[in-house]
Amino acid sequence: MPLNIWIYLVTSILTLVLTGWIIKHYKLSKYQVLIFILLVLFWSSINIIRAYRKSYAVNPLEQGGLGLSISVGATIAAAYGLMSLIARFPVFLLTDFFKSRKVMIGFALLAVGGTSLWVILAPGSDSLLYSSLALGLGASMLSLFNVIFSETFTPKQAMMSVSMLSVAPLLAEFMMSPFQYVATKNGVADYPFMWKVSLVLSAVALVFLIFVKDNKEPVRTMTLPTFRKLITSRQVWVFGLIGISISFIRFGLSGSNIVTYAQNDFINMSPFAIAYIDFIYSLAQLGAGV
C-alpha cells in the first residue's frame, strides 16, 4: 500500500478516536459537537494553505511554484497578518450592526473559498495576495467562535470550553498535514491541490454553518465608550506590546517562513517533515498553553 494511503488511513483513525474521546470525556451535546466540527472545518480550510502560500509564490516553476520575487512572496505572507490586525475590531462592530455572528463567519468562509477558487483558476501574485488577505480575515473570526462555543456551556464550565477550543486548531493541523505532504512529495509540487482542498472544506463548513443557531443578543457589545476605555488603558497597551514582541518570534519562525526556509537547497528538509512542522509547533503551543 502506498505511503500516502497509509498516512490518510492512520490520520483518519486517530482523528476519529480523538474526536470520540473528546465527545465522551467532555460529555458534549449534539449541538456542541456540531460547533466543534464546524470550527475544525473552518480552521482546516485556512491551515491547509496558510503555510504554503509564500513557497507557492517564490519557488521556481520547475518545482511547481510561480517563480515570483522574494519581495512579492513576503508581501503575500504579510497580508495575512495585516488583515488580521485590521479586521479584529470591525468584526465585532459588524456583528453588532448585523446582529449576527453567523453572517460574519459565513462571509469569511465565502472569502476563503472564493479566493481559493481564484488561485486554482488563475494562480498569480494577485490571487495569492487576496487569498492571504482572506485567510487573515478568517483568522479574525476565531474570537467569534470562542463566544459562540462558550455560550453553550455554563459559567462553571468556562475552562472546559477554553480547553476544547485549544484542541480544535491542533486537530485541524493534524488532519491537513497528510494533504500537504501529498501535494509536495514529488519534485514538482502540486500546490493547487491544497487550494482545492481549502475550497471543498470551506463549502462543507458553510453547510454546517446553516445548522448553527445565531445566539447573538440584539444589543451592542462594542460601543464607543468601551472602545475609548480600551485604547486609553495602560494595561492593554503594555500587554499588547508584549504580545507583539512574542508574535514577531512566533510568525518569524513558523508558518510560511519556516516552510519556505526548509524547502531551500541548503536545508532540503523532506516534504513529509515539512508537512508536519506546523502540527509539531501547534502541539508545543497547546502544551505550553495548558
HELIX and SHEET records of a PDB file:
HELIX    1   1 LEU A    3  TYR A   26  1                                  24    
HELIX    2   2 LYS A   30  ARG A   50  1                                  21    
HELIX    3   3 ARG A   53  VAL A   58  1                                   6    
HELIX    4   4 LEU A   61  GLN A   63  5                                   3    
HELIX    5   5 ILE A   70  PHE A   98  1                                  29    
HELIX    6   6 LYS A  102  LEU A  121  1                                  20    
HELIX    7   7 SER A  125  ALA A  139  1                                  15    
HELIX    8   8 LEU A  142  SER A  150  1                                   9    
HELIX    9   9 PRO A  155  GLN A  157  5                                   3    
HELIX   10  10 ALA A  158  THR A  184  1                                  27    
HELIX   11  11 TYR A  191  ILE A  210  1                                  20    
HELIX   12  12 LEU A  224  ILE A  231  1                                   8    
HELIX   13  13 ARG A  234  GLY A  252  1                                  19    
HELIX   14  14 GLY A  255  GLN A  263  1                                   9    
HELIX   15  15 PRO A  271  ALA A  275  1                                   5    
HELIX   16  16 ILE A  277  GLY A  289  1                                  13    
END                                                                             
